[in-house]
Protein backbone atom coordinates (compact mmCIF):
# COMPACT_ATOMS: atom_id res chain seq x y z
CA UNK A 1 0.00 0.00 0.00
CA UNK A 2 1.15 3.52 -0.81
CA UNK A 3 -0.06 7.01 0.06
CA UNK A 4 -1.56 7.28 -3.41
CA UNK A 5 -4.13 4.64 -2.46
CA UNK A 6 -5.35 6.89 0.37
CA UNK A 7 -5.42 9.96 -1.88
CA UNK A 8 -7.34 8.05 -4.52
CA UNK A 9 -9.88 6.80 -1.98
CA UNK A 10 -10.44 10.28 -0.51
CA UNK A 11 -11.03 11.74 -3.97
CA UNK A 12 -13.60 9.00 -4.61
CA UNK A 13 -15.26 9.70 -1.25
CA UNK A 14 -15.38 13.44 -1.94
CA UNK A 15 -16.75 13.17 -5.47
CA UNK A 16 -19.03 10.12 -4.90
CA UNK A 17 -18.37 9.32 -8.53
CA UNK A 18 -15.47 7.41 -10.13
CA UNK A 19 -15.49 9.46 -13.34
CA UNK A 20 -15.28 12.81 -11.55
CA UNK A 21 -12.66 11.51 -9.10
CA UNK A 22 -10.53 10.19 -11.96
CA UNK A 23 -10.71 13.53 -13.75
CA UNK A 24 -9.76 15.35 -10.56
CA UNK A 25 -6.72 13.08 -10.12
CA UNK A 26 -5.82 13.11 -13.86
CA UNK A 27 -6.17 9.32 -13.99
CA UNK A 28 -8.18 6.98 -16.15
CA UNK A 29 -11.27 5.50 -14.55
CA UNK A 30 -9.96 1.90 -14.87
CA UNK A 31 -6.74 2.89 -13.07
CA UNK A 32 -8.70 4.51 -10.25
CA UNK A 33 -11.04 1.50 -9.95
CA UNK A 34 -8.00 -0.78 -9.75
CA UNK A 35 -6.51 1.35 -6.97
CA UNK A 36 -9.75 1.13 -5.00
CA UNK A 37 -9.89 -2.66 -5.42
CA UNK A 38 -6.28 -2.96 -4.21
CA UNK A 39 -7.08 -0.93 -1.09
CA UNK A 40 -10.20 -2.99 -0.36
CA UNK A 41 -8.23 -6.21 -0.82
CA UNK A 42 -5.55 -5.02 1.58
CA UNK A 43 -8.11 -4.03 4.24
CA UNK A 44 -10.32 -7.04 3.65
CA UNK A 45 -13.50 -4.93 3.51
CA UNK A 46 -15.66 -3.32 0.86
CA UNK A 47 -15.29 0.47 1.09
CA UNK A 48 -17.82 1.53 -1.53
CA UNK A 49 -20.96 0.19 -3.18
CA UNK A 50 -20.74 1.15 -6.81
CA UNK A 51 -22.84 0.71 -9.90
CA UNK A 52 -23.07 2.34 -13.28
CA UNK A 53 -25.19 5.17 -11.91
CA UNK A 54 -23.98 5.88 -8.39
CA UNK A 55 -21.30 5.27 -5.76
CA UNK A 56 -21.90 5.25 -2.01
CA UNK A 57 -19.49 4.59 0.84
CA UNK A 58 -20.22 1.59 3.04
CA UNK A 59 -20.15 1.89 6.83
CA UNK A 60 -16.56 0.64 6.72
CA UNK A 61 -15.78 3.19 4.01
CA UNK A 62 -17.14 6.08 6.08
CA UNK A 63 -15.11 4.96 9.09
CA UNK A 64 -11.97 4.54 6.99
CA UNK A 65 -12.45 7.96 5.38
CA UNK A 66 -11.74 9.74 8.68
CA UNK A 67 -8.67 7.56 9.32
CA UNK A 68 -7.31 8.09 5.82
CA UNK A 69 -7.82 11.86 5.97
CA UNK A 70 -6.09 12.07 9.34
CA UNK A 71 -3.15 9.98 8.13
CA UNK A 72 -2.65 12.05 4.99
CA UNK A 73 -2.97 15.34 6.87
CA UNK A 74 -0.26 14.15 9.30
CA UNK A 75 2.04 13.19 6.42
CA UNK A 76 1.45 16.49 4.60
CA UNK A 77 2.14 18.42 7.81
CA UNK A 78 5.32 16.44 8.49
CA UNK A 79 6.62 17.20 4.99
CA UNK A 80 5.65 20.90 5.06
CA UNK A 81 8.89 22.89 5.58
CA UNK A 82 6.93 25.88 6.92
CA UNK A 83 5.80 23.81 9.91
CA UNK A 84 9.15 22.60 11.16
CA UNK A 85 8.84 24.82 14.22
CA UNK A 86 5.88 24.57 16.56
CA UNK A 87 3.19 22.08 15.55
CA UNK A 88 -0.06 24.10 15.39
CA UNK A 89 -3.30 22.65 16.70
CA UNK A 90 -5.98 23.29 14.06
CA UNK A 91 -9.43 24.05 15.46
CA UNK A 92 -12.16 24.03 12.83
CA UNK A 93 -15.60 25.61 12.95
CA UNK A 94 -18.28 26.15 10.33
CA UNK A 95 -19.75 29.30 11.87
CA UNK A 96 -19.56 31.36 15.07
CA UNK A 97 -16.75 29.24 16.59
CA UNK A 98 -17.52 29.00 20.33
CA UNK A 99 -19.65 32.14 20.39
CA UNK A 100 -18.82 34.55 23.21
CA UNK A 101 -16.45 31.96 24.66
CA UNK A 102 -14.17 32.07 21.60
CA UNK A 103 -11.85 34.83 22.79
CA UNK A 104 -11.54 33.47 26.37
CA UNK A 105 -10.64 30.05 24.95
CA UNK A 106 -8.00 31.43 22.58
CA UNK A 107 -6.45 33.61 25.29
CA UNK A 108 -6.41 30.83 27.89
CA UNK A 109 -4.81 28.46 25.40
CA UNK A 110 -2.08 30.99 24.62
CA UNK A 111 -1.39 31.38 28.33
CA UNK A 112 -1.35 27.68 29.16
CA UNK A 113 0.22 26.33 25.93
CA UNK A 114 2.54 29.06 24.63
CA UNK A 115 4.57 26.59 22.54
CA UNK A 116 1.57 25.19 20.65
CA UNK A 117 -0.20 27.71 18.41
CA UNK A 118 -3.98 27.26 18.22
CA UNK A 119 -5.20 28.00 14.69
CA UNK A 120 -8.92 28.81 14.39
CA UNK A 121 -10.13 27.83 10.92
CA UNK A 122 -13.55 28.45 9.38
CA UNK A 123 -14.32 25.51 7.10
CA UNK A 124 -17.74 25.36 5.49
CA UNK A 125 -18.76 21.74 5.82
CA UNK A 126 -20.75 19.65 8.27
CA UNK A 127 -17.69 18.49 10.24
CA UNK A 128 -15.75 21.78 9.94
CA UNK A 129 -12.89 20.02 8.19
CA UNK A 130 -12.54 17.20 10.71
CA UNK A 131 -13.42 14.23 8.52
CA UNK A 132 -11.37 15.68 5.64
CA UNK A 133 -8.24 15.95 7.79
CA UNK A 134 -8.19 19.76 7.57
CA UNK A 135 -8.69 20.20 11.34
CA UNK A 136 -7.41 18.34 14.41
CA UNK A 137 -10.53 19.24 16.42
CA UNK A 138 -13.75 21.01 15.56
CA UNK A 139 -16.48 23.00 17.28
CA UNK A 140 -19.74 21.47 16.12
CA UNK A 141 -23.39 22.25 16.72
CA UNK A 142 -25.95 19.50 16.85
CA UNK A 143 -25.26 15.77 16.48
CA UNK A 144 -22.65 14.49 14.03
CA UNK A 145 -23.39 10.96 12.87
CA UNK A 146 -19.88 10.17 11.65
CA UNK A 147 -18.02 7.02 12.70
CA UNK A 148 -14.50 7.32 14.08
CA UNK A 149 -15.08 10.55 16.00
CA UNK A 150 -15.15 11.34 19.71
CA UNK A 151 -16.69 14.44 21.28
CA UNK A 152 -17.02 16.40 24.52
CA UNK A 153 -20.17 18.36 25.32
CA UNK A 154 -19.48 22.04 26.05
CA UNK A 155 -22.78 23.95 26.35
CA UNK A 156 -26.19 24.59 24.81
CA UNK A 157 -27.13 27.75 22.93
CA UNK A 158 -30.61 29.29 22.74
CA UNK A 159 -32.11 29.74 19.32
CA UNK A 160 -32.85 33.16 17.87
CA UNK A 161 -34.78 34.46 14.88
CA UNK A 162 -32.87 36.63 12.41
CA UNK A 163 -35.06 39.19 10.64
CA UNK A 164 -34.65 41.98 8.09
CA UNK A 165 -34.40 45.16 10.16
CA UNK A 166 -37.50 46.58 8.45
CA UNK A 167 -39.65 43.50 9.13
CA UNK A 168 -42.74 44.10 11.31
CA UNK A 169 -41.55 41.16 13.44
CA UNK A 170 -38.34 43.03 14.29
CA UNK A 171 -40.31 45.32 16.60
CA UNK A 172 -41.33 42.43 18.86
CA UNK A 173 -39.33 41.53 21.97
CA UNK A 174 -39.52 37.78 21.34
CA UNK A 175 -41.00 35.38 18.81
CA UNK A 176 -42.21 31.79 18.40
CA UNK A 177 -41.76 29.37 15.54
CA UNK A 178 -45.38 29.96 14.55
CA UNK A 179 -44.55 33.64 13.94
CA UNK A 180 -42.15 32.55 11.18
CA UNK A 181 -44.39 29.92 9.59
CA UNK A 182 -45.79 32.29 6.95
CA UNK A 183 -42.33 33.58 6.03
CA UNK A 184 -39.66 32.37 3.64
CA UNK A 185 -36.85 30.91 5.75
CA UNK A 186 -33.23 30.74 4.61
CA UNK A 187 -31.44 27.47 5.40
CA UNK A 188 -27.69 26.86 5.45
CA UNK A 189 -27.78 23.37 3.96
CA UNK A 190 -24.02 22.81 4.28
CA UNK A 191 -23.39 23.39 7.98
CA UNK A 192 -26.51 24.87 9.54
CA UNK A 193 -28.61 23.40 12.35
CA UNK A 194 -32.01 24.54 11.05
CA UNK A 195 -34.27 22.56 8.73
CA UNK A 196 -37.99 22.46 8.03
CA UNK A 197 -38.22 19.67 10.63
CA UNK A 198 -37.77 22.28 13.37
CA UNK A 199 -41.46 23.14 12.91
CA UNK A 200 -44.34 20.76 13.71
CA UNK A 201 -45.54 18.67 10.73
CA UNK A 202 -47.62 20.71 8.32
CA UNK A 203 -46.79 23.99 10.08
CA UNK A 204 -43.40 24.77 8.58
CA UNK A 205 -42.28 27.81 6.60
CA UNK A 206 -44.10 28.77 3.42
CA UNK A 207 -40.88 28.66 1.36
CA UNK A 208 -37.15 28.20 1.82
CA UNK A 209 -34.05 29.91 0.45
CA UNK A 210 -31.04 27.58 0.46
CA UNK A 211 -27.50 28.88 0.99
CA UNK A 212 -24.12 27.33 1.72
CA UNK A 213 -22.53 29.56 4.38
CA UNK A 214 -23.17 32.19 7.04
CA UNK A 215 -22.25 35.15 4.83
CA UNK A 216 -24.82 34.22 2.20
CA UNK A 217 -27.34 33.46 4.96
CA UNK A 218 -26.96 36.97 6.40
CA UNK A 219 -27.10 38.56 2.94
CA UNK A 220 -30.39 36.82 2.12
CA UNK A 221 -31.96 38.06 5.36
CA UNK A 222 -30.66 41.63 5.10
CA UNK A 223 -31.96 41.84 1.54
CA UNK A 224 -35.45 40.91 2.74
CA UNK A 225 -35.55 37.62 0.82
CA UNK A 226 -36.17 35.54 3.96
CA UNK A 227 -35.90 35.27 7.73
CA UNK A 228 -33.58 32.85 9.51
CA UNK A 229 -33.14 30.76 12.64
CA UNK A 230 -29.77 30.37 14.33
CA UNK A 231 -28.30 30.44 17.84
CA UNK A 232 -27.27 33.12 20.30
CA UNK A 233 -23.66 32.71 19.14
CA UNK A 234 -24.55 34.04 15.70
CA UNK A 235 -26.30 37.05 17.22
CA UNK A 236 -23.20 37.80 19.32
CA UNK A 237 -20.52 37.24 16.68
CA UNK A 238 -22.32 38.32 13.51
CA UNK A 239 -24.05 41.67 14.06
CA UNK A 240 -25.28 43.05 10.75
CA UNK A 241 -26.68 46.52 9.97
CA UNK A 242 -29.60 45.00 8.06
CA UNK A 243 -30.43 42.16 10.45
CA UNK A 244 -32.26 42.13 13.79
CA UNK A 245 -32.07 39.14 16.15
CA UNK A 246 -34.91 38.18 18.50
CA UNK A 247 -35.22 35.25 20.97
CA UNK A 248 -37.29 32.24 19.89
CA UNK A 249 -39.10 31.11 23.01
CA UNK A 250 -40.33 27.68 21.88
CA UNK A 251 -37.40 26.40 19.82
CA UNK A 252 -35.14 23.77 21.43
CA UNK A 253 -31.58 24.83 22.28
CA UNK A 254 -28.61 23.63 20.22
CA UNK A 255 -25.85 21.58 21.90
CA UNK A 256 -22.24 22.52 21.13
CA UNK A 257 -19.48 19.90 21.13
CA UNK A 258 -15.76 19.73 20.65
CA UNK A 259 -15.09 16.75 18.37
CA UNK A 260 -11.91 15.00 17.24
CA UNK A 261 -10.81 11.85 15.44
CA UNK A 262 -10.07 8.64 17.31
CA UNK A 263 -7.11 8.36 17.59
CA UNK A 264 -6.41 12.13 17.74
CA UNK A 265 -4.33 13.67 14.97
CA UNK A 266 -2.56 16.03 17.43
CA UNK A 267 -1.23 15.18 20.90
CA UNK A 268 -2.71 18.34 22.45
CA UNK A 269 -6.35 17.61 21.53
CA UNK A 270 -7.14 16.21 24.98
CA UNK A 271 -5.77 19.38 26.59
CA UNK A 272 -7.95 21.50 24.31
CA UNK A 273 -11.07 19.51 25.19
CA UNK A 274 -10.39 19.92 28.92
CA UNK A 275 -9.72 23.65 28.57
CA UNK A 276 -12.83 24.22 26.42
CA UNK A 277 -14.98 22.53 29.06
CA UNK A 278 -13.35 24.60 31.79
CA UNK A 279 -13.82 27.89 29.92
CA UNK A 280 -17.48 27.28 29.07
CA UNK A 281 -18.18 26.18 32.65
CA UNK A 282 -16.45 29.05 34.46
CA UNK A 283 -16.47 32.03 32.07
CA UNK A 284 -19.84 33.85 31.96
CA UNK A 285 -20.92 34.57 28.39
CA UNK A 286 -20.98 38.20 27.28
CA UNK A 287 -24.28 39.95 26.86
Residue pairs with C-beta under 8 A, 6 or more apart in sequence:
1 38
1 39
1 42
3 72
3 75
4 35
5 35
5 38
5 39
5 42
6 39
6 68
6 71
6 72
7 25
7 72
8 21
8 25
8 27
8 32
8 35
8 36
8 39
9 35
9 36
9 39
9 47
9 64
9 65
9 68
10 65
10 68
10 69
10 72
10 132
11 21
11 24
11 25
11 32
12 18
12 21
12 32
12 36
12 48
12 55
13 48
13 57
13 61
13 65
14 21
14 132
15 21
15 24
16 54
16 55
16 56
16 57
17 54
17 55
18 29
18 32
18 33
18 36
18 50
18 55
19 29
21 32
22 28
22 29
22 31
22 32
25 32
27 35
36 47
36 48
39 47
40 46
40 47
43 60
43 64
45 58
45 60
45 64
46 58
46 60
46 61
47 57
47 58
47 60
47 61
47 64
48 55
48 56
48 57
48 58
48 61
49 55
49 56
49 57
49 58
50 56
57 65
59 147
62 146
62 147
62 148
63 147
63 148
65 131
66 130
66 131
66 146
66 147
66 148
66 149
66 261
67 148
67 261
68 133
69 131
69 132
69 133
69 134
70 133
70 261
70 265
71 133
72 133
73 133
73 134
73 265
74 265
77 83
77 87
86 115
86 116
86 117
87 116
87 266
88 116
88 117
88 118
88 119
89 116
89 117
89 118
89 119
89 136
89 137
89 266
89 268
89 269
89 272
90 119
90 121
90 129
90 134
90 135
90 136
90 137
90 266
91 118
91 119
91 120
91 121
91 135
91 136
91 137
91 138
91 139
91 272
92 121
92 122
92 123
92 127
92 128
92 129
92 130
92 134
92 135
92 137
92 138
92 139
93 120
93 121
93 122
93 123
93 128
93 138
93 139
94 122
94 123
94 124
94 125
94 126
94 128
94 140
94 141
94 190
94 191
94 214
95 122
95 188
95 191
95 192
95 213
95 214
95 234
95 238
96 214
96 230
96 231
96 233
96 234
96 236
96 237
96 238
97 120
97 122
97 139
97 233
97 237
98 105
98 139
98 154
98 233
98 256
98 276
98 279
98 280
99 157
99 231
99 232
99 233
99 236
99 237
99 256
99 285
100 233
100 236
100 237
100 285
100 286
100 287
101 154
101 155
101 276
101 279
101 280
101 283
101 285
102 120
102 237
104 279
104 283
105 275
105 276
105 279
106 118
106 120
108 275
108 278
108 279
109 116
109 118
109 272
109 275
110 118
112 271
112 275
113 268
113 271
116 268
118 272
121 128
121 129
121 134
121 135
122 128
123 129
123 132
123 134
123 135
123 138
124 190
124 191
124 212
124 213
125 132
125 190
125 191
126 144
126 190
126 191
127 138
127 140
127 144
127 146
127 149
127 259
128 135
128 138
128 139
128 140
128 191
129 135
129 138
130 137
130 138
130 140
130 146
130 149
130 259
130 260
130 261
131 146
131 149
133 265
136 260
136 261
136 264
136 265
136 266
136 269
137 258
137 259
137 260
137 264
137 266
137 269
137 272
137 273
138 258
138 259
138 260
139 154
139 256
139 257
139 258
140 151
140 256
140 257
140 258
140 259
141 157
141 193
141 231
141 254
141 255
141 256
141 257
142 193
142 254
142 255
143 255
144 151
144 257
144 259
148 261
148 262
149 259
149 260
149 261
149 262
150 259
150 260
150 261
150 262
151 257
151 258
151 259
151 260
152 257
152 258
152 259
152 273
152 276
152 277
153 255
153 256
153 257
154 256
154 257
154 258
154 276
154 277
154 280
155 255
155 256
155 280
156 253
156 254
156 255
156 256
157 231
157 232
157 233
157 253
157 254
157 256
158 231
158 232
158 247
158 248
158 253
159 229
159 230
159 231
159 232
159 247
159 248
159 251
159 252
159 253
159 254
160 229
160 230
160 231
160 232
160 234
160 235
160 245
160 246
160 247
160 248
161 169
161 175
161 179
161 180
161 227
161 228
161 229
161 245
161 246
161 247
161 248
162 217
162 218
162 221
162 227
162 228
162 229
162 230
162 234
162 235
162 243
162 244
162 245
163 169
163 170
163 221
163 227
163 228
163 243
163 244
163 245
163 246
164 170
164 221
164 222
164 223
164 224
164 227
164 242
164 243
164 244
165 222
165 241
165 242
165 243
165 244
166 224
167 224
167 227
167 244
169 175
169 179
169 180
169 227
169 246
170 244
170 246
172 179
172 246
173 246
173 247
174 246
174 247
174 248
174 249
175 246
175 247
175 248
175 249
176 248
176 249
176 250
177 198
177 199
177 200
177 203
177 248
177 250
177 251
178 203
178 250
180 205
180 227
180 229
181 199
181 203
181 204
181 205
181 206
182 205
182 206
183 205
183 206
183 226
183 227
184 205
184 206
184 207
184 208
184 209
184 225
184 226
184 227
185 194
185 196
185 205
185 207
185 208
185 209
185 226
185 227
185 228
185 229
186 208
186 209
186 210
186 211
186 217
186 220
186 221
186 225
186 226
186 227
186 228
187 194
187 195
187 196
187 208
187 209
187 210
187 211
188 194
188 211
188 212
188 213
188 214
188 216
188 217
189 210
189 211
189 212
190 212
190 213
191 213
192 217
192 230
193 230
193 231
193 254
194 228
194 229
194 230
196 204
196 205
196 208
197 204
198 204
198 229
198 251
199 205
207 226
208 226
209 220
209 225
209 226
211 217
211 220
214 234
214 238
217 228
217 230
218 238
218 240
218 243
220 226
220 228
221 227
221 228
221 240
221 242
221 243
222 240
222 241
222 242
222 243
223 242
229 248
229 251
231 253
231 254
232 285
233 256
234 245
235 245
236 285
236 286
236 287
256 280
258 272
258 273
258 276
258 277
260 269
260 273
264 270
